[in-house]
């Protein structure tokens, strides 16, 4: 009986020390080497959700293209021990080409809520640190207002000077410069983390073959007043990326 009591106490202590929290879930920031479709690296923002959904955005570095989302990755991540892998692919765009998603994969290692290292099937490597702001709740009051930044979607190449206005309910407008305009909504994720679920419909203002609806995620960095948003269509052939500050 005493042994059983001691075992129960030890299990409780280990759980309290984070023994059950060994996953790559979180918001990570770091650098890539090299970046997608170029030889120099990017700053990287990477989001791995509790269900394994994964997004990363490669951002231009100062002084040339700060806050420009030049590409990234998407996928579904599974972990075993301190290793993980994912299937999905690469996101690519430039100032001359539209946003395209290309099938691929990635894998890596992590230390929970500390460090992560990723290698993609395109040869990009990422090293990043955990951002504790992920553990705070997502608040619509934080993102209400106008963001100014850069983005790309569907047939629209990467462009700067893009403004998106979010109202108090999380609804926002997409300007005509991004895939002929449209609308979307940010909804605090049910996980209670600092993540917004995103739904966006574009193609409203021009003669595309149809409207396109994208779903994805957004993260708001309170200290930097910075919104990172990425979403894709249901068959993962195209999507939308945006980085802006309010």
N, C-alpha and C positions, 0 to 999 in steps of 0.2 A: 504493500500500500504506500509506504514512504517513497519507494522508487517511482511509483506512478505519479505521486504528488510532485516530486522533484522534476520529473520529465515534463510535466505540464507547465511548471514554472519556467523551465528553460525554453520551452517552445514559445511561451508568451513573451519572454524577454527578447528572443531572436526576432519575433514578428515585430515587436516595438522598435527594433533597431533597423528595420527596413528589409528584413529577410524576404518579405513577400512583394518587394517593389523592384525586382530586378528585370526591368523591361527597358527598351529604348524609347519609350513614350516621352514626349516633351518637345519643347521648342529649343533649337540649337542654332548657334551662330558661329561662323568660322570662315575658312577660306578654301578655295578649290585650286587644284593644280593639275592640268591646265583647265581653262574654262571650256564650255561647249563651243565648238567650231572656231576656236582661236587658240593661240599658243600661250597667252598670259592668263593668270588666274583671276578669280572673282571673289568678292565677298559672298558668303552663302548664308541664307536663312532657311532652315529645314524644320519641318513640322511632322512629327510622327504621332498619330492619335491613338487613343486607347483601343480602337478596333483594328489597328494596323494600317489604316489609310495614311499615305505618306506623300508629302509635297516638298520640293525644295526650289528655291529661286536663286539664280546666279545674278549678282548685282554688280554693275560697273563700279570701279574704284576711282576716287578722286586722283588727279583733278579733271580727268577726261569726261567720264560719264557716271558721276555719282547718282545713285538712286534710279538707275536704268535697269530694268529686268531683262537681261539678255538671253535667258534660258533657264533650265532647271531640270528636275526629274519628277516623276510621279510613280506611284506603285502601291502595292500592298505588302507590308512588312510582317515577317514572322521571326520569332527569336527562340533560341535554345541556348541556355547558359548565358554567356556574355557575347555570343555571336548572333548575327541576324542575316537574313537575305530577303530579297523582294523581287517581284516581277512587275513590270510596268514599262518604263521607257524614259526617253529624253524629251525635253521641251526645248525647242529652238526658235529664235527670231532674231532679226537684225533691223537696222533702219531701212533696209531695202527689201526684206522678205517677210511674208506673213508668218504667223505663229503655226508651227507644225509639231505634232507629237509623233515620235518614232519609237516603235517597240524595242524593249531592252530589259536589262536586269541590273541588280546591284547587290552588294554584300558588304559585311564589315563586322566590326567589334565595337563594344561600348562598355562603359562603366556607368551604372545607373545614376542619373542626375549629376553627371560629372563631365565625361568626355565621350566623343563618338568619332569613329573613323570609317569612311565609306569609300568603296571603289565601284565604279559603274562599268557596264559593258562597253561604253565608248572610251574608256581609259581615263576618265576624270576621277580624281581622288579628292575627298573632302575630309578636313579635320575641323571639329567644332566643339564648343563648350555649351553645356546646359545653361539655359536662362531661367532663373527662378521665378520670373514674372509669369511663366506658364501656369504656376500653381495658384494664381489669383483668379477671381471670377471675371468673366467677360461682362462688361457693362456698356449698354447702349449709350449712356450719357457720355462715355469717353469718345465715342466715334461720331456723335452728332456734330455736324458742321461740314465745312468744305475742305477737301484734301486737294493738294496740288502735287503732281508727280508725273510719272511716265508709265506707259502701258502699251500692250499689244493684244489684239484679239482677232481670230478668224482670218480674214483677208487683209487686215490692216497691219502694216509694218510697225515696228517699235517707234513710238513718238513721245516727245516730251511736252510739257505745258498742258497736260491733261488734268482737268479738274472734275472731281466727283463730289457731289453734295449728298450727305446722309442726314435723314431727318430723325426725330426722336424715337420713331418706331423701328428704325433700321432700314427703311426703304431708301434707295438711292437711284440717281439717274446716271446713265452712261452717255457721254457726249457723242455727237455724230462722228467725230474723228476716229472713234473706236468702233469698227464694224457697223457703221451707219447708225449708231446710237441704240439705246434701249433702257432697260430698268432692271433693278435687282433688289435683293434684301439680305441684310445681315441679321442672323438670329443667334443669340448666345447658345453655345452647345450645351446639351443636357448633362455632359460630364462634369460641369462646374468649373472647368479649366478656362484659361484666358484664350478661348478659341470661338470664332463665329462660324457657323455654317453659312454657306453662300449659295444663292441661286441668282443667276443672271440670264436675261433674255436679250439678245442683240439682233441686229438686222432690220430694225423697225423702219428706218428712214430711207431705204434704198431697195432696188429690185434684185435682191438675192433670191435664190430659188425657194427659200423658206426662212422662217425664223429659227434661230439657234438658241437652245437653252443649255447653260453650263451649270454644273454644281461643283462645289469645292469648299475651301476653307480660307479664313483670314485670321491674322494675328495682329493685335495692336500693342505696340511697345509704348507704354505710358511715358517713360522717361524721355524717349526720343520723339514722341508724338508722331509715330510712324506706323502706317498701315501696310501690311503685305498681304496681297490677295491673289489667289490662284485657283482656277476652276477649269473643268473640261467637259466636253459633251459625253453622251452615254457610251459611245463606241471608242472614246479616247483617240480621236483623230485630230482634233483641234481644241482650242480653248481660249482662255483669257488670263493675262498676268498684269498686275498693277502694283506699283509702290508709290505711296504718297504721304505727305505730312500735312497736319492741320495746325 
